[in-house]
Amino acid sequence: MVAIQVPLNVSGFWIPQRGETWETTGSLGASLTIEPPAVFRVTRGSCPVLINGTCIEDYHSIARELALAGLSVCGTSPVPLGVGSAVSGALAIALAYAYLYTKEGGEADATRVGVLAHRIEIETGGGLGDIICQVLGGGLLLRRKPGPPGVGEAIPLPTEDVEVTLGVLENRITTREMLQRYAEKFADVGPRVYGEFLAKPDLRNFLRLSREFSIAVGFMRQEMLERLEASLRDLQGEVIGYFAKKSLLVVVHRPGAGLAVRRAIERVCSYSLPSFKLAKQGFTVAPWG
């Protein structure tokens, strides 16, 4: 039995790219891979997919196929499913690995796992560009070509030592709904922001542009922005930048400032989570227990 550990991924800005097939569908953009990771194991069980104690009965045909063999993919994540940190991508990677491992025996090649996981994400309405980042890792990543590993292209960029604190917002929206509701905004704002990042691809520019993107798209409303700025005013020397993505508030700060940041953003969010580090490594597999 093995443990499949997958970093989470939070995109700051993106341009959806719809290809003719799932292989050419994805997104351009930039994101942060973070840890602690989501951790999954393949075990015997009646539930096809179990995440943070919640059973997902009808996730994907591959999960159903494993379930017919009496296998279950069971996992825990430090962030809830569906708020914007690519937990669904982590689940897809774990499911893809379990399927290839079971069907072929032995460890599955990371690229092949990524290709199958990308297909699962597209077919289930998940993220467009998370999988390639979660397979590669690297902290700050630039997605230069859409698609899964071997088709798309993502490159890690040098960055300083920082931590990331997440706040979960009250408003919830699925990825499918997000892509439909904000499609015009993504197409309008995304290319400009992406182009500016290509001209200066570093962490501070990423944070500045991600904040602009979240405001222009509508993830961060004016009232929320004003409350957040007031809450973080005393931490200006510690906070490097922040933005909103889907149902998440993302604050990047100097190491050790996490507790103070959590206390500050809880005035704006439903709740906050312990600090994350940048994940320099992609998904890994290790013996369980």
C-alpha positions as CSV (number, residue, x, y, z in Angstrom):
1,M,0.0,0.0,0.0
2,V,1.3,3.5,-0.9
3,A,0.7,7.1,0.1
4,I,0.2,9.5,-2.8
5,Q,1.2,13.0,-1.8
6,V,0.1,15.9,-4.1
7,P,0.9,19.6,-3.6
8,L,-2.0,22.0,-3.9
9,N,-2.0,24.7,-6.6
10,V,-3.5,28.2,-6.5
11,S,-3.6,30.2,-9.7
12,G,-3.3,33.9,-9.6
13,F,-4.4,34.7,-13.2
14,W,-5.2,32.6,-16.2
15,I,-6.5,32.5,-19.8
16,P,-8.7,29.5,-20.5
17,Q,-7.7,27.6,-23.7
18,R,-10.4,25.3,-25.1
19,G,-8.9,22.9,-27.6
20,E,-10.7,20.4,-29.8
21,T,-9.9,17.6,-27.3
22,W,-9.2,17.3,-23.6
23,E,-5.5,16.9,-24.5
24,T,-5.3,20.4,-26.0
25,T,-7.6,22.0,-23.4
26,G,-6.0,23.9,-20.5
27,S,-4.9,27.4,-19.6
28,L,-2.0,29.9,-19.7
29,G,-1.2,31.6,-16.5
30,A,0.8,31.5,-13.3
31,S,0.3,29.9,-10.0
32,L,1.8,28.8,-6.6
33,T,2.2,25.2,-5.7
34,I,1.9,24.8,-1.9
35,E,2.3,22.3,0.9
36,P,1.4,20.5,3.2
37,P,0.0,18.3,0.4
38,A,-3.2,16.3,0.0
39,V,-2.4,12.7,0.9
40,F,-4.2,9.7,-0.6
41,R,-4.0,5.9,-0.2
42,V,-5.5,3.1,-2.2
43,T,-7.3,0.7,0.0
44,R,-10.2,-1.7,0.2
45,G,-13.5,-0.1,0.6
46,S,-17.0,0.3,-0.8
47,C,-16.8,4.1,-1.5
48,P,-15.0,4.8,-4.8
49,V,-13.6,8.2,-3.7
50,L,-13.4,9.5,-0.1
51,I,-11.9,12.9,0.7
52,N,-11.9,14.4,4.2
53,G,-14.5,11.9,5.3
54,T,-16.9,12.7,2.5
55,C,-17.8,9.9,0.0
56,I,-18.1,10.9,-3.7
57,E,-20.2,8.2,-5.2
58,D,-20.2,9.2,-8.9
59,Y,-17.0,11.0,-9.6
60,H,-15.6,9.4,-12.8
61,S,-15.8,6.2,-14.7
62,I,-12.2,5.3,-13.7
63,A,-13.2,5.5,-10.0
64,R,-16.2,3.3,-10.7
65,E,-13.9,0.8,-12.4
66,L,-11.6,0.6,-9.4
67,A,-14.7,0.3,-7.1
68,L,-15.8,-2.8,-9.1
69,A,-12.4,-4.3,-8.1
70,G,-13.1,-3.5,-4.5
71,L,-10.7,-0.6,-4.3
72,S,-11.2,2.9,-2.9
73,V,-9.1,6.1,-3.2
74,C,-9.2,7.6,0.3
75,G,-7.6,11.0,1.1
76,T,-7.2,14.0,3.4
77,S,-6.5,17.6,2.3
78,P,-5.6,20.6,4.4
79,V,-8.0,22.7,2.3
80,P,-11.6,21.8,1.6
81,L,-12.6,20.5,-1.8
82,G,-14.1,23.1,-4.2
83,V,-12.7,26.4,-2.8
84,G,-9.9,27.0,-5.3
85,S,-6.7,25.2,-4.3
86,A,-6.8,22.3,-6.8
87,V,-7.9,19.6,-4.4
88,S,-9.8,18.1,-7.3
89,G,-6.6,18.1,-9.2
90,A,-4.9,16.2,-6.4
91,L,-7.7,13.7,-6.3
92,A,-7.5,13.2,-10.1
93,I,-3.7,12.5,-9.8
94,A,-4.3,10.0,-7.0
95,L,-7.0,8.3,-9.0
96,A,-4.9,8.2,-12.1
97,Y,-2.0,6.7,-10.2
98,A,-4.2,4.1,-8.6
99,Y,-5.7,3.1,-11.9
100,L,-2.4,2.8,-13.7
101,Y,-0.7,1.0,-10.8
102,T,-3.6,-1.5,-10.5
103,K,-3.9,-2.1,-14.3
104,E,-0.2,-2.4,-15.0
105,G,1.5,-3.2,-11.7
106,G,4.4,-1.3,-10.2
107,E,5.0,2.5,-10.2
108,A,3.3,4.5,-12.9
109,D,5.3,7.1,-14.9
110,A,4.6,10.6,-13.7
111,T,3.9,12.0,-17.2
112,R,1.4,9.2,-17.9
113,V,-0.3,9.8,-14.5
114,G,-0.5,13.5,-15.4
115,V,-2.0,12.9,-18.8
116,L,-4.7,10.7,-17.3
117,A,-5.3,13.0,-14.4
118,H,-5.7,16.0,-16.8
119,R,-8.3,14.0,-18.7
120,I,-10.2,13.3,-15.5
121,E,-10.1,16.9,-14.5
122,I,-11.5,18.1,-17.9
123,E,-14.2,15.5,-18.0
124,T,-15.3,16.2,-14.4
125,G,-15.4,20.0,-14.8
126,G,-12.3,20.6,-12.7
127,G,-9.4,23.0,-13.2
128,L,-7.9,23.6,-16.6
129,G,-4.2,24.1,-15.7
130,D,-3.6,22.6,-12.2
131,I,-2.5,19.1,-13.1
132,I,0.7,20.0,-14.9
133,C,1.7,22.3,-12.0
134,Q,1.0,19.6,-9.4
135,V,3.0,17.0,-11.3
136,L,6.0,19.3,-11.7
137,G,6.0,21.4,-8.5
138,G,8.3,24.4,-8.2
139,G,6.6,27.0,-6.0
140,L,5.9,29.8,-8.6
141,L,5.1,28.4,-12.0
142,L,4.4,29.9,-15.4
143,R,2.2,28.0,-17.7
144,R,3.3,28.7,-21.3
145,K,1.4,26.1,-23.2
146,P,-2.0,24.5,-22.3
147,G,-2.5,20.8,-21.8
148,P,-1.2,17.9,-19.6
149,P,2.5,17.0,-19.1
150,G,4.1,16.1,-22.4
151,V,1.7,18.4,-24.3
152,G,1.5,21.5,-22.2
153,E,4.4,23.4,-20.7
154,A,5.0,24.9,-17.3
155,I,8.2,26.2,-15.9
156,P,9.2,26.9,-12.3
157,L,10.6,30.4,-11.6
158,P,13.1,31.5,-8.9
159,T,11.4,33.0,-5.8
160,E,12.2,34.2,-2.3
161,D,11.5,32.3,0.9
162,V,7.9,33.0,1.8
163,E,4.8,31.4,3.3
164,V,1.2,31.4,2.2
165,T,-1.9,31.8,4.4
166,L,-5.3,31.0,3.0
167,G,-8.7,32.3,4.1
168,V,-11.9,30.6,3.1
169,L,-14.6,33.0,1.9
170,E,-18.3,32.7,2.5
171,N,-19.3,32.7,-1.2
172,R,-18.9,29.2,-2.8
173,I,-18.9,28.5,-6.5
174,T,-17.9,25.4,-8.5
175,T,-15.1,25.5,-11.0
176,R,-17.6,24.8,-13.8
177,E,-19.8,27.7,-12.7
178,M,-16.8,30.0,-12.3
179,L,-15.5,29.3,-15.8
180,Q,-19.0,30.0,-17.2
181,R,-19.8,33.1,-15.2
182,Y,-16.5,34.9,-15.6
183,A,-15.6,33.6,-19.1
184,E,-15.7,37.1,-20.7
185,K,-13.7,38.7,-17.9
186,F,-11.0,36.0,-18.2
187,A,-10.8,36.6,-21.9
188,D,-10.7,40.4,-21.4
189,V,-8.4,40.7,-18.5
190,G,-6.2,37.6,-18.7
191,P,-4.2,38.4,-21.8
192,R,-3.1,41.8,-20.5
193,V,-2.1,40.5,-17.1
194,Y,-0.4,37.5,-18.6
195,G,1.6,39.7,-21.0
196,E,2.8,42.0,-18.2
197,F,3.9,38.9,-16.2
198,L,5.9,37.6,-19.1
199,A,7.8,40.9,-19.2
200,K,8.8,40.6,-15.6
201,P,8.2,37.0,-14.3
202,D,8.9,37.2,-10.6
203,L,7.0,36.7,-7.3
204,R,6.2,40.4,-6.5
205,N,4.9,41.0,-10.0
206,F,2.9,37.8,-9.8
207,L,1.2,39.1,-6.6
208,R,0.6,42.6,-8.0
209,L,-1.0,41.2,-11.2
210,S,-2.9,38.5,-9.3
211,R,-4.5,41.2,-7.2
212,E,-5.4,43.3,-10.2
213,F,-6.9,40.2,-11.9
214,S,-9.0,39.3,-8.8
215,I,-10.3,42.8,-8.6
216,A,-11.0,43.2,-12.4
217,V,-12.7,39.8,-12.7
218,G,-14.8,40.2,-9.6
219,F,-13.4,37.8,-7.1
220,M,-12.4,40.7,-4.8
221,R,-15.1,43.3,-4.4
222,Q,-14.4,46.9,-3.2
223,E,-15.9,46.4,0.2
224,M,-13.8,43.3,0.8
225,L,-10.7,45.0,-0.5
226,E,-11.2,48.0,1.9
227,R,-11.8,45.7,4.9
228,L,-8.8,43.6,4.0
229,E,-6.5,46.6,3.6
230,A,-7.6,47.9,7.0
231,S,-7.1,44.5,8.7
232,L,-3.6,44.1,7.2
233,R,-2.5,47.7,7.9
234,D,-0.3,46.8,10.9
235,L,1.4,44.0,9.0
236,Q,2.7,45.9,6.0
237,G,6.3,44.9,6.8
238,E,5.3,41.2,6.8
239,V,2.8,40.9,4.0
240,I,4.3,40.8,0.5
241,G,1.0,40.6,-1.4
242,Y,-2.5,39.1,-1.6
243,F,-5.3,38.2,-4.0
244,A,-8.5,36.3,-4.2
245,K,-9.2,33.3,-6.3
246,K,-12.7,31.6,-6.4
247,S,-13.5,31.1,-2.7
248,L,-10.1,31.7,-1.4
249,L,-8.2,34.7,0.0
250,V,-4.5,34.2,-0.6
251,V,-1.9,36.1,1.5
252,V,1.8,35.7,0.8
253,H,4.0,36.8,3.7
254,R,7.4,36.5,5.3
255,P,8.1,33.2,7.3
256,G,6.8,33.3,10.8
257,A,4.0,35.9,10.3
258,G,1.3,33.3,9.7
259,L,-0.5,33.5,13.1
260,A,-0.7,37.3,12.9
261,V,-2.0,37.1,9.3
262,R,-4.6,34.5,10.3
263,R,-5.9,36.7,13.0
264,A,-6.1,39.7,10.7
265,I,-7.9,38.0,7.8
266,E,-10.4,36.2,10.0
267,R,-12.2,39.6,10.1
268,V,-12.8,39.2,6.4
269,C,-13.1,35.4,5.9
270,S,-15.3,32.6,7.3
271,Y,-12.1,31.0,8.7
272,S,-8.4,30.8,7.9
273,L,-5.9,27.9,7.6
274,P,-2.4,27.3,9.1
275,S,0.3,28.6,6.9
276,F,1.7,26.8,3.8
277,K,5.1,26.7,2.3
278,L,5.9,26.8,-1.4
279,A,6.1,23.2,-2.7
280,K,9.2,22.8,-4.8
281,Q,8.4,19.2,-5.6
282,G,5.5,17.7,-7.5
283,F,3.5,14.7,-6.5
284,T,5.4,11.8,-4.8
285,V,4.6,8.2,-3.9
286,A,5.9,6.5,-0.7
287,P,5.1,3.4,1.3
288,W,2.1,3.8,3.6
289,G,2.7,3.3,7.3
